[in-house]
């Protein structure tokens, strides 16, 4: 929540210094604003930061892209944040793997806020995957590796290693 929003602030080149709190059992992030009520929820605050940084293209350019970005942000908050069991994790990776089969980014061919927040949300999962699991979810691995090398995204998060070449050959 709050840590991700600070990473996002830095990525967007915002001065930072925003005060984040959390609310309720589910630790929903809250941004205290100087003028009026605070903003609540990861998606709401993240979209606000993107607009503040004047990088609206991260929210999608066309109506369809905007909807897809929104869809993946919702997925991120409801499924990835809510998912805790091994079974949930497998389902999430399977969903993403299928979706990314013919796409570079979650919203197709453009890098968006959905990619950034999904990367932050999945980082702790990807760090734990075995080589075999990474190979099983090849499209997720390709996408994740691409995003972690996107300028400014990874910051202090650990680099997740993906083996580029097989350790064996088919030669007899």
C-alpha positions in Angstrom: 0.0 0.0 0.0 1.8 3.0 1.3 5.3 1.7 0.3 4.1 1.1 -3.2 2.7 4.6 -3.5 6.0 6.1 -2.4 7.8 4.0 -5.1 5.2 5.3 -7.6 5.8 8.9 -6.5 9.6 8.5 -7.1 9.0 6.7 -10.5 6.7 9.6 -11.5 9.3 12.2 -10.4 7.0 13.7 -7.8 8.7 15.5 -4.9 7.2 13.0 -2.4 6.6 14.0 1.2 2.9 12.9 0.9 1.6 11.5 4.2 0.1 8.1 3.8 -1.9 6.3 6.5 -3.8 3.1 6.5 -7.4 2.4 7.3 -9.3 -0.6 8.7 -8.3 -4.2 9.0 -7.4 -4.5 5.3 -4.9 -1.7 5.7 -6.4 0.4 2.9 -4.0 3.2 2.0 -5.1 6.8 2.7 -3.5 10.0 1.4 -3.9 13.0 3.6 -4.4 16.1 1.4 -4.0 19.6 2.6 -7.2 20.8 1.2 -10.2 18.7 2.4 -10.8 15.0 2.9 -8.1 12.4 2.3 -8.1 10.1 -0.7 -8.7 6.4 0.1 -7.7 3.3 -1.8 -4.6 2.3 -3.8 -6.2 2.8 -7.3 -7.7 6.2 -6.4 -4.4 7.5 -4.9 -2.3 6.1 -7.7 -4.4 7.6 -10.4 -4.3 10.9 -8.5 -0.5 10.8 -8.4 -0.3 10.0 -12.1 -2.5 13.1 -12.9 -0.5 15.2 -10.5 2.7 14.2 -12.4 0.9 15.0 -15.7 1.5 11.5 -17.0 -2.1 10.7 -17.9 -0.8 8.4 -20.7 -0.1 5.9 -17.9 -3.9 5.6 -17.4 -4.4 4.7 -21.1 -5.0 6.9 -24.2 -8.1 5.4 -25.8 -11.4 4.6 -24.0 -10.6 0.9 -24.4 -7.1 1.2 -23.0 -8.4 3.2 -20.0 -11.0 0.5 -19.3 -8.3 -2.3 -19.5 -6.0 -0.4 -17.2 -8.9 0.1 -14.8 -9.8 -3.6 -15.0 -6.2 -4.7 -14.1 -6.0 -2.2 -11.3 -9.2 -3.6 -9.9 -7.9 -7.1 -10.3 -4.7 -6.1 -8.5 -6.7 -4.7 -5.5 -9.3 -7.5 -5.3 -7.4 -10.6 -6.4 -3.7 -9.9 -5.8 -4.1 -8.1 -2.5 -6.8 -10.5 -1.4 -5.0 -13.6 -2.5 -3.0 -15.3 0.2 -3.2 -19.1 -0.4 -1.0 -21.0 -2.8 -4.1 -21.8 -4.7 -4.9 -18.1 -5.1 -1.4 -17.4 -6.3 -1.6 -20.1 -8.9 -4.9 -18.8 -10.2 -3.5 -15.3 -10.4 -0.3 -16.4 -12.3 -2.5 -18.6 -14.6 -4.8 -15.7 -15.4 -1.9 -13.3 -16.1 0.0 -15.9 -18.1 -3.0 -16.4 -20.4 -3.7 -12.7 -20.7 0.0 -11.9 -21.5 0.3 -14.6 -24.2 0.0 -12.2 -27.1 0.7 -8.9 -25.3 3.8 -7.0 -24.2 2.0 -5.1 -21.4 -1.2 -5.7 -19.5 -3.1 -3.1 -21.6 -1.6 -4.4 -24.9 1.3 -2.5 -26.4 1.5 0.4 -24.0 3.2 0.6 -20.6 0.6 1.8 -18.0 -0.1 2.2 -14.3 -1.5 -1.3 -14.3 1.9 -2.7 -15.2 3.6 -0.7 -12.4 1.2 -1.6 -9.7 0.9 -5.3 -10.8 4.7 -5.5 -10.7 4.8 -4.1 -7.2 2.0 -6.4 -6.1 3.6 -9.5 -7.6 7.2 -8.8 -6.6 7.0 -10.7 -3.3 5.5 -13.7 -5.2 7.9 -13.7 -8.1 10.9 -13.6 -5.7 9.7 -16.9 -4.2 9.1 -18.8 -7.4 11.3 -21.7 -8.4 13.0 -21.9 -11.8 10.4 -24.5 -12.8 7.5 -22.3 -11.8 9.0 -19.3 -13.6 9.2 -21.5 -16.7 5.6 -22.7 -16.2 4.4 -19.1 -16.2 6.7 -18.0 -19.1 4.5 -15.1 -20.2 4.3 -13.7 -16.7 8.1 -14.2 -16.3 8.8 -12.4 -19.6 6.5 -9.5 -18.7 7.8 -9.2 -15.1 11.4 -9.3 -16.3 10.6 -6.6 -18.8 8.9 -4.4 -16.3 11.6 -4.7 -13.6 14.1 -3.4 -16.2 11.8 -0.5 -17.2 13.6 2.7 -16.2 12.8 3.7 -12.7 10.4 1.0 -11.8 12.4 -1.5 -9.7 14.2 1.1 -7.4 15.3 -0.7 -4.2 13.3 -3.9 -4.8 15.4 -7.0 -5.4 16.2 -8.0 -9.0 14.3 -11.3 -9.7 16.6 -13.5 -11.8 15.2 -15.4 -14.8 17.4 -18.0 -16.5 17.6 -17.0 -20.1 19.0 -20.2 -21.5 18.3 -23.8 -20.7 20.8 -25.7 -18.6 20.6 -28.7 -20.9 20.5 -29.2 -24.7 18.6 -31.7 -26.7 21.7 -33.0 -28.5 22.5 -36.7 -27.9 
